Amino acid sequence: MKSDLLQFCRYYKGEDKSPFEDGRSIWWMLERYAVNAGDKTNKDLSPTMINYIRERIWQSDSGWNTNWSEALYRAKTLYEQGKWNAGYIADKSTSISIAF
């Protein structure tokens, strides 16, 4: 049931439109995808969220130089902070300070 999954979301609370205009808007969208896929079953990144990051951010960014475990760690850090920057996930020389 959707309401059961929403309890594990940090940003998505069932709204039709994101209430955020910063990095949280990306996490809101990914949580929405995860709830719709039925796999947002804890406070961590769900398989749907991880797949999005791996396929659309980490692998598709031509400038990436992180390995997957580092990229995932960086994504989890951003998720916990409600920030976003694809370059930070993909490029190990990039500082988290650029995340918004």
BALOBA-1460 file (C-alpha; in Angstrom, 3 decimals):
// residues 100
<rec num="1" residu="m" x="0.000" y="0.000" z="0.000"/>
<rec num="2" residu="k" x="1.340" y="3.447" z="-0.969"/>
<rec num="3" residu="s" x="0.826" y="4.984" z="2.475"/>
<rec num="4" residu="d" x="2.976" y="2.238" z="4.007"/>
<rec num="5" residu="l" x="5.851" y="3.145" z="1.672"/>
<rec num="6" residu="l" x="5.553" y="6.904" z="2.199"/>
<rec num="7" residu="q" x="6.648" y="6.559" z="5.813"/>
<rec num="8" residu="f" x="10.144" y="5.743" z="4.542"/>
<rec num="9" residu="c" x="10.420" y="8.810" z="2.315"/>
<rec num="10" residu="r" x="12.397" y="11.852" z="3.383"/>
<rec num="11" residu="y" x="11.041" y="14.201" z="0.699"/>
<rec num="12" residu="y" x="8.105" y="12.667" z="-1.186"/>
<rec num="13" residu="k" x="4.901" y="12.707" z="0.861"/>
<rec num="14" residu="g" x="2.433" y="11.793" z="-1.887"/>
<rec num="15" residu="e" x="2.148" y="15.215" z="-3.547"/>
<rec num="16" residu="d" x="1.452" y="15.551" z="-7.270"/>
<rec num="17" residu="k" x="4.111" y="18.235" z="-7.663"/>
<rec num="18" residu="s" x="7.423" y="18.681" z="-5.883"/>
<rec num="19" residu="p" x="7.361" y="21.395" z="-3.207"/>
<rec num="20" residu="f" x="11.149" y="21.803" z="-3.566"/>
<rec num="21" residu="e" x="13.262" y="23.972" z="-5.837"/>
<rec num="22" residu="d" x="16.678" y="22.753" z="-4.715"/>
<rec num="23" residu="g" x="18.459" y="19.394" z="-4.597"/>
<rec num="24" residu="r" x="15.591" y="17.884" z="-2.653"/>
<rec num="25" residu="s" x="13.471" y="18.032" z="-5.819"/>
<rec num="26" residu="i" x="15.608" y="15.289" z="-7.404"/>
<rec num="27" residu="w" x="15.285" y="13.115" z="-4.308"/>
<rec num="28" residu="w" x="11.534" y="13.835" z="-4.222"/>
<rec num="29" residu="m" x="11.269" y="12.568" z="-7.813"/>
<rec num="30" residu="l" x="13.345" y="9.463" z="-7.096"/>
<rec num="31" residu="e" x="11.344" y="8.634" z="-3.981"/>
<rec num="32" residu="r" x="8.168" y="9.031" z="-6.018"/>
<rec num="33" residu="y" x="9.539" y="6.555" z="-8.577"/>
<rec num="34" residu="a" x="10.483" y="4.178" z="-5.756"/>
<rec num="35" residu="v" x="7.056" y="4.360" z="-4.123"/>
<rec num="36" residu="n" x="5.385" y="3.729" z="-7.480"/>
<rec num="37" residu="a" x="7.722" y="0.763" z="-8.028"/>
<rec num="38" residu="g" x="6.854" y="-0.511" z="-4.535"/>
<rec num="39" residu="d" x="10.437" y="-0.788" z="-3.318"/>
<rec num="40" residu="k" x="10.824" y="2.163" z="-0.917"/>
<rec num="41" residu="t" x="10.723" y="-0.094" z="2.131"/>
<rec num="42" residu="n" x="13.263" y="1.639" z="4.380"/>
<rec num="43" residu="k" x="14.962" y="5.025" z="4.874"/>
<rec num="44" residu="d" x="17.880" y="4.119" z="2.585"/>
<rec num="45" residu="l" x="18.105" y="4.434" z="-1.180"/>
<rec num="46" residu="s" x="15.787" y="1.889" z="-2.785"/>
<rec num="47" residu="p" x="16.735" y="-0.359" z="-5.714"/>
<rec num="48" residu="t" x="14.776" y="1.942" z="-8.062"/>
<rec num="49" residu="m" x="16.675" y="4.977" z="-6.793"/>
<rec num="50" residu="i" x="20.025" y="3.197" z="-7.056"/>
<rec num="51" residu="n" x="19.278" y="2.014" z="-10.595"/>
<rec num="52" residu="y" x="18.439" y="5.564" z="-11.657"/>
<rec num="53" residu="i" x="21.701" y="6.857" z="-10.218"/>
<rec num="54" residu="r" x="23.750" y="4.065" z="-11.781"/>
<rec num="55" residu="e" x="22.158" y="4.185" z="-15.221"/>
<rec num="56" residu="r" x="21.424" y="7.872" z="-15.681"/>
<rec num="57" residu="i" x="24.147" y="9.573" z="-13.673"/>
<rec num="58" residu="w" x="27.178" y="7.470" z="-12.985"/>
<rec num="59" residu="q" x="27.392" y="5.465" z="-16.218"/>
<rec num="60" residu="s" x="26.140" y="8.147" z="-18.570"/>
<rec num="61" residu="d" x="28.390" y="10.972" z="-17.383"/>
<rec num="62" residu="s" x="31.337" y="11.076" z="-19.772"/>
<rec num="63" residu="g" x="33.542" y="12.663" z="-17.101"/>
<rec num="64" residu="w" x="33.065" y="10.082" z="-14.322"/>
<rec num="65" residu="n" x="36.118" y="8.803" z="-12.525"/>
<rec num="66" residu="t" x="34.648" y="7.232" z="-9.396"/>
<rec num="67" residu="n" x="34.168" y="3.513" z="-8.991"/>
<rec num="68" residu="w" x="30.632" y="2.341" z="-8.329"/>
<rec num="69" residu="s" x="31.020" y="1.905" z="-4.556"/>
<rec num="70" residu="e" x="32.389" y="5.449" z="-4.218"/>
<rec num="71" residu="a" x="29.647" y="6.853" z="-6.454"/>
<rec num="72" residu="l" x="26.989" y="5.096" z="-4.359"/>
<rec num="73" residu="y" x="28.538" y="6.386" z="-1.128"/>
<rec num="74" residu="r" x="28.513" y="9.914" z="-2.547"/>
<rec num="75" residu="a" x="24.876" y="9.539" z="-3.628"/>
<rec num="76" residu="k" x="23.869" y="8.307" z="-0.152"/>
<rec num="77" residu="t" x="25.624" y="11.285" z="1.427"/>
<rec num="78" residu="l" x="23.738" y="13.697" z="-0.821"/>
<rec num="79" residu="y" x="20.439" y="11.927" z="-0.135"/>
<rec num="80" residu="e" x="20.909" y="12.248" z="3.616"/>
<rec num="81" residu="q" x="21.693" y="15.952" z="3.242"/>
<rec num="82" residu="g" x="18.934" y="16.704" z="0.735"/>
<rec num="83" residu="k" x="21.444" y="17.972" z="-1.787"/>
<rec num="84" residu="w" x="22.093" y="17.039" z="-5.396"/>
<rec num="85" residu="n" x="24.870" y="17.262" z="-7.934"/>
<rec num="86" residu="a" x="25.480" y="14.551" z="-10.519"/>
<rec num="87" residu="g" x="29.060" y="15.745" z="-10.989"/>
<rec num="88" residu="y" x="29.814" y="15.121" z="-7.327"/>
<rec num="89" residu="i" x="28.587" y="11.524" z="-7.661"/>
<rec num="90" residu="a" x="30.589" y="10.834" z="-10.813"/>
<rec num="91" residu="d" x="33.810" y="12.801" z="-10.250"/>
<rec num="92" residu="k" x="35.959" y="11.997" z="-7.235"/>
<rec num="93" residu="s" x="37.846" y="15.272" z="-7.523"/>
<rec num="94" residu="t" x="34.644" y="17.281" z="-7.091"/>
<rec num="95" residu="s" x="33.878" y="18.750" z="-3.672"/>
<rec num="96" residu="i" x="30.473" y="18.302" z="-2.084"/>
<rec num="97" residu="s" x="30.394" y="22.086" z="-1.718"/>
<rec num="98" residu="i" x="29.039" y="22.397" z="-5.273"/>
<rec num="99" residu="a" x="25.896" y="20.439" z="-4.361"/>
<rec num="100" residu="f" x="22.717" y="22.485" z="-4.043"/>
